Amino acid sequence: MSAVTVRRARLEEVRPLAAEYLAEQDEAFGRPTSPPLPQGGVFWVAEDGEGAVVGYAAGTLRPEGCTIGPIFTRRTGRRQGVAGALLAAIETWATDTRLPLLEVAVNADNTDGVAFLAASGYRPGTVLMVPTATLGDGHAAGA
């Protein structure tokens, strides 16, 4: 893959990727770790050298900082620096906006995601526990 560029994005631009993320999370883990389109969220997209969108990230602003999640890369862009480019751009944005806290949500069962974040200098912090029972719609009660 050629060079990846990252830019802030509008909600409409990330909707198709959010649908892909949700489908993959449902298939792999039975639920998404993070809402694919957090209400009032901030969004970024990653584009390859030809301008094709190959990934996105969403963040939720809170008084104490920002929680990033998801960071999603289309299968064609995986292990090619897309997630790293998204994370680097988000970290630059967080520094430039003087956010006091930046954290990234990842499903504990997502071993690739956990390994990527560990290799990027992140460590486990707050752990969210979800009930093992499911609700009437088939999703985990805590999802």
matplotlib code that plots the C-alpha trace (Angstrom):
import matplotlib.pyplot as plt

x = [0.0, 1.2, 1.5, -1.5, -2.9, -5.2, -7.7, -10.6, -13.9, -17.6, -20.1, -21.4, -18.0, -17.5, -20.9, -19.9, -16.8, -18.9, -21.2, -18.2, -16.8, -20.1, -20.5, -17.0, -17.3, -20.7, -19.1, -15.9, -17.0, -20.8, -20.8, -18.9, -16.4, -17.2, -20.2, -19.4, -20.7, -20.5, -23.0, -21.2, -18.1, -15.0, -13.9, -10.9, -10.4, -7.3, -6.8, -4.4, -2.3, -5.2, -7.6, -9.5, -10.7, -9.1, -9.9, -11.4, -11.4, -14.0, -13.6, -15.9, -15.0, -15.5, -14.5, -11.5, -10.3, -11.1, -11.8, -10.9, -12.7, -13.1, -10.0, -11.0, -9.0, -10.5, -9.1, -7.2, -5.3, -4.4, -0.8, 0.2, 0.4, -3.2, -4.1, -0.7, -1.2, -4.7, -3.3, -0.4, -2.8, -5.1, -2.2, -1.0, -4.5, -4.8, -1.5, -2.4, -5.8, -4.1, -6.4, -5.5, -6.3, -6.3, -7.4, -8.3, -11.1, -10.4, -12.2, -10.2, -10.7, -9.3, -5.8, -4.5, -5.9, -4.5, -1.1, -1.2, -1.9, 0.7, 3.3, 2.2, 3.0, -0.4, -1.1, -4.3, -6.1, -9.7, -11.3, -15.0, -16.8, -19.9, -22.6, -22.4, -26.2, -27.8, -30.7, -33.8, -32.0, -29.2, -26.5, -24.6, -26.4, -23.5, -22.9]
y = [0.0, 3.5, 6.3, 6.7, 10.1, 10.8, 13.6, 14.6, 13.4, 14.1, 11.5, 10.9, 9.9, 7.2, 5.6, 2.9, 1.9, 1.9, -0.6, -2.8, -2.5, -3.4, -6.5, -7.7, -7.1, -9.0, -11.9, -12.1, -11.1, -11.1, -7.3, -4.2, -2.9, 0.7, 2.3, 2.5, 6.1, 7.7, 10.5, 13.8, 11.9, 13.1, 11.1, 10.5, 8.6, 7.1, 7.2, 5.4, 7.1, 6.9, 8.5, 5.3, 5.2, 2.3, 2.9, 5.2, 6.0, 7.6, 9.3, 10.4, 13.7, 13.9, 16.6, 14.6, 13.8, 11.6, 7.8, 6.5, 3.6, 2.1, 2.2, 0.2, -0.8, -2.5, -5.9, -4.7, -2.2, -4.4, -4.7, -1.9, 1.0, 2.2, 1.8, 3.2, 6.3, 6.8, 6.5, 8.9, 11.5, 11.2, 11.5, 14.7, 16.1, 15.3, 17.0, 20.0, 20.4, 19.8, 16.9, 15.8, 12.2, 10.0, 6.4, 3.7, 1.1, -2.4, -5.7, -7.8, -10.8, -8.8, -10.1, -8.3, -5.0, -5.5, -6.4, -3.4, -1.0, -2.6, -2.2, 1.4, 2.2, 1.6, -0.5, -1.8, 0.7, 0.6, -2.8, -2.9, -6.1, -7.1, -9.7, -13.0, -13.2, -11.9, -9.6, -10.3, -8.9, -11.5, -9.0, -9.1, -7.2, -4.8, -4.0]
z = [0.0, -0.8, 1.8, 4.1, 5.0, 7.8, 8.2, 10.3, 8.8, 8.9, 10.2, 6.7, 5.5, 8.2, 8.0, 5.5, 7.5, 10.7, 9.2, 8.2, 11.8, 13.4, 11.1, 11.9, 15.6, 15.7, 13.8, 15.8, 19.3, 19.3, 20.1, 19.3, 21.9, 21.1, 19.5, 15.8, 15.6, 19.1, 19.6, 19.4, 18.3, 16.6, 13.5, 11.4, 8.1, 6.6, 2.8, 0.7, -2.0, -4.5, -2.1, -1.2, 2.4, 4.1, 7.8, 10.4, 14.0, 16.3, 19.6, 22.4, 24.1, 27.9, 30.4, 31.4, 27.9, 25.0, 24.5, 21.1, 19.8, 17.4, 15.3, 12.3, 9.2, 6.2, 5.6, 2.5, 4.7, 7.7, 8.7, 6.3, 8.8, 8.5, 12.2, 13.2, 11.0, 12.5, 16.1, 15.3, 13.9, 16.9, 19.3, 17.5, 17.6, 21.4, 22.0, 19.9, 21.7, 25.1, 26.1, 29.6, 28.9, 25.8, 26.1, 23.5, 24.0, 22.6, 23.1, 25.5, 23.1, 20.2, 20.5, 17.4, 18.6, 22.1, 20.6, 18.3, 21.1, 23.4, 20.6, 20.2, 23.8, 25.5, 28.5, 30.1, 32.2, 33.2, 32.6, 31.7, 32.6, 30.6, 31.6, 30.0, 29.6, 26.5, 26.1, 23.9, 20.8, 21.2, 22.1, 25.4, 28.1, 28.6, 24.9]

ax = plt.figure().add_subplot(projection="3d")
ax.plot(x, y, z, "-o")
ax.set_aspect("equal")
plt.show()
